[in-house]
Amino acid sequence: MSDILIGKGDLPVRLLGKYGNRHGLVAGATGTGKSVTLMVMAEGFSRLGVPVVMADVKGDIAGLAMAGVSNEKIAARVQQIGVEGYANEASPVVFWDLYGKLGHPLRTTVSEVGPALMSRMLELNDTQSGVMDIAFKLADDHGLLLLDLDDLRALLNFVTENKKDISQQYGLVSPQSVAAIQRSLLRLEQDGGKQFFGEPALQLADLMRQDMSGRGVINLLAADQLILRPRLYSSFLLWLLSELFETLPEVGDLDVPKLVFFFDEAHLLFDDCPPALQQRVEQVVRLIRSKGVGVYFCSQNPDDIPDTVLGQLGNRVQHALRAYTPRDQKAVRTAAETFVQNPKLDVAKVIGELGVGEALVSMLLDKGVPMPVERALIAPPRCRMGAITEAERAAVRARSPVGGKYDTAVNRESAFEMLARRAEQAAAPEAPAPGPNAPAPKPEPEKPSKFEEFLWGNKRRQGAVEAAAKSATRTVANGIGRQILRGILGSLLGGKKR
């Protein structure tokens, strides 16, 4: 098997494995079946042996970890589409969670995130972002490890205390900007961001696993709470994508991708995105293909994605759009114009008529040529279409291959401890230097040995020699005293007999 059956219109529609790294888009209004399409694609890549990373925003994608249950509706669709060898089965899944509640803790260090993404997480302005750049450069120059938020906070305090020297060497630093960053750090910490920074940091190799049968592991990031912090959510996924881009080697075109990355709620990545950061996203999406990574964006409207990124997405699935507002009508026209036209379809009209589980689909064919858009029924997934229980999630976590590696946090020496030690050393009082006429210090007497203490004693007890001398003195004194006493008594009692 070298392709994934997505669905069927007049003909079966398949995603070819060798073009899985040409990226893709899954779009459509709420409730039109996007989540099911994502599950079908994730299952398909897993069966091809391709590891998958995706966020579970609503909690229903977790059903990938459990086998589905057949019913008449699913059986009818399987027969209608002609899915060969369909059987209910679970996929190999590893659960992750930035907060460590619904999956293994997913951590990285402050240094790895870098000043640009950290500034975006903290929602800093340009001036405050400049101070963040200075702080990171200062840490690099002085060998200060930035692992967690305590390290960053200690570094900012150091910047404030030495602002004059730092401003002269690196650029102007104002206490007001540092204070604003500290307040943003407090908000991030209160929102749960503290758990995200620290060690052991995520190793990308643990996202690119296969199980014993050769199926790719699906890494699910629990994001039902994380999505409430859109900047943290999007910045984390962008960091992960950037790490893949910077770490993986060039591999060219492969039979199947090395990894597939699904970016749900993709509009959050581009909302209020600074131009420099958006340019970075475009660069990563354009070039990461040659490293064997496919990126699939999921959003409600195609126009949520910038044109420069949208033009890189070769595999497309468009679910229904409801044109109730002028913006919706514009989104319909945009979606219709992005497909290779099919003479049999009025795409702009059909988009509003699609039912749940239907979509307009266009995949790349041989030589990377996009197929004409097809109205297709989406194939049913083989897993459970819905959430799982806490007991089922716990059972999946218990057999995870990475649980023992990440579940326990590690706190090694870093900037916080190093700066605290420097402060203690600076605050310790120094002994005054002796003057030229100062008397030489008296040498301290040598400590007597235990044998000498036994013979001569010490301040607390007498020695053996002293004790023997006192005993002899008492003995002599007692003998003389008895002789004198006898003499006196003898005289009183009459003296010697004559």
Buried (B, 14 or more C-beta within 10 A) or exposed (E): EEBBBBBBBEEBBBBBBBBBBBBBBBBBBEEBBBBBBBBBBBBBBBBBBBBBBBBBBEBBBBBBBBBBEBEEEBEEBBEEBEBEEBEBBBBBBBBBBBBBEBBBBBBBBBBBBBBBBBBBBBEBEEEBBBBBBBBBBBBEEEEBBBBBBBBBBBBBBBBBEEBEEBBEEBEEBBEEBBEBBBEBBEEBBEBBBBBBBBBBBBEBEBBBBBBEEEBBBBBBBBBBBBBEBBBBBBBBBBBBBBBBBEEBEEEEEBEBBBBBBBBBBBBBBBEEBEEEBBEBBBEBBBEBBBBBBBBBBBBBBBBBBBEBBBEBBBBBBBBBBBBEEEEBBEBBBBBBEBBEEBEEBEBBEBBBEBEEBBBBBBBBEEEEEBBEBBBBBBBBBBBBBBBBEEEBBEEBBEEBEBBEEBEEEEEEEBBBBBBEEEBEEEEEEEEEEEEEEEEEEEEEEEEBEEEEBBEEBEEEEEBEEEEEEEEEEEEEEEEEEEEEEEEEEEEEEEEEEE
